[in-house]
């Protein structure tokens, strides 16, 4: 696989062959059941890229971000593939001046051609109920996906332009920034059942950002000789099989 830079500006999406649905990170469903931790397949994720920029708006600091995760289906054997599933991830941003923000992202895919858009649209899952009350980062859902297909979730945005929701109090600009990535759990569709699987030990990784230009950068996907040629907040990252 090779990395390319193709992303719609200002939204969270994945760019691969297949039908894509991008939706807000608010879902809920009636008649769901809870699975035993780690007993079902799930999407794993790896932090590929993150850039954060802080500024003082007069009553507190504001933050802009660009984040990219590489997600891959983890399943023991193809017979265990669900009709469709959605996995949720928590990105926790920290700084030497204090916690910055918690963002929840999701990746979804359908592996059975019979799984329809109507089924997806009827799924009204409440993130707060199962995976905690965090700021929704958004996500994507692919129809007609394959088990070996990887996805890049990538997008950027601005948070805390309102001083009452400042990223850090008193207009503080941090000197160090780091991120924890955690898998929260998954929603698994199999036949007529929908199962909620919460991760028991979902911590994936901790990454340290480095000072770069007017912000902080973590990058293992954009070639080093191209970093200064991209929009740090919208790196346009995708995967080509």
PyMOL commands that set and color helices and strands:
alter all, ss='L'
color gray80, all
select helices_A, chain A and resi 78-80+117-121+127-131+163-165+227-229
alter helices_A, ss='H'
color red, helices_A
select strands_A, chain A and resi 2-4+19-23+33-35+42-56+60-74+84-95+98-110+135-143+150-159+168-169+177-190+193-198+203-208+210-212+215-219+238-240
alter strands_A, ss='S'
color yellow, strands_A
deselect
rebuild
show_as cartoon
